[in-house]
Amino acid sequence: MIGLTLVALTLLATFVVVALRLRAVLFRQNLDGRAFLAGIEALLARGDRSASITACEAARGTAVAEVILAALEAAPNGSEPIDREAVERAVDEAQLDWLPEAETARGTLGSLARVCGAAGMLGAAIEIRAMFAQAASARGLTTVILAIGGGILGIVVSLYAKSLVSTTTSRITAETTTAARRIVSALGSAPAPDSPTNSP
């Protein structure tokens, strides 16, 4: 039973780590990036930059909103020309704020899959040794099978979570890159705050 206990504790730790990592990465994607970006572009087209900033601050913590906010804060207010390099630097920095977290989650989940496999095999070996020490029994064989199955379950859960994190990270990266490009373009063509297009 020691081997089975080892596998059970490893599975419990796996489920906790997977839940925490998925929550950390998937929280960044709890926003429809395309719809949010379209709303910000519409506000900028009307020259309502302050409403754009307010909308981004309300969605703080999501990658797309953070990138757009960085672009808005880096761009000059008013009729001054936009320094695209400064805006792009701010956007790059905003992207670098969340990307390491996603990479860490991916690495942790991959390592966790290896740990689960090792724990399953170690648990099975311990149970096989105990089974032969007590003379082979059906109960001992069941315990060995459960230890191996627990290890495999941990591997499957960890690898699925790693795949989900990878897919989500790729989607967030694509959305933030698109948002950055389009916001820089929208800032360049947005009317100044006091322009005639803002007056009724």
C-alpha positions, 0 to 999 in steps of 0.5 A: 500500500505504500506504493499506492499511497505514493501514487495517490499523493502524486496524483493529488499534487498533480491535480492541484498544480494543474488547476493552479497553472491552468487558472493562471494562464487561462485567466489571461484569455478570459476576454474576447480579444477581437471584440475588445480590440474592435471596441477600442478601435471604434472609440479611437476612431471617434477620438475618445482616447480616455474611454479607451484607456478606461476600458483597458483598465477595467479589463486589466490582467488580460494580455490583450488589454495590457498590450493595448493599454501599453500602446495607448499610454506610450502614444502621445496625447493630442496632435503630436506625431506618434513615435511608433518605435516607442509604442512598439517598445511599450507593447513588447514590454507588456507582452513580456510581462505575461509570456514568462508566466505561460512558459513557466506553466508549460515547463512545469506541466511537462515536468509534472508528467515525467514525475507522475510517470516515475511515481507510477513506476516506483509505486508499481515496483514497491507494490510488486516487491510487497506482493512477492514478499507476501506470496502473490495474491490478487489483491497485490496484483490489483494494487500494482495495476492501480499504481501503474494506472495512477501514474498513467492518469497523472501523465495524461492529465499533465500532458493535456494541460500542457497542450491546453496551455500551449494552445492558449499561449499561442492564441494570446500571442497572436491576439496581442500581436494583432492588437498591437499592430492595429492599435498603432495604426488606429492611433496614427489615424485617430482624430485629435481629441479636440477635432471637429469629428468629435463635435455633434 
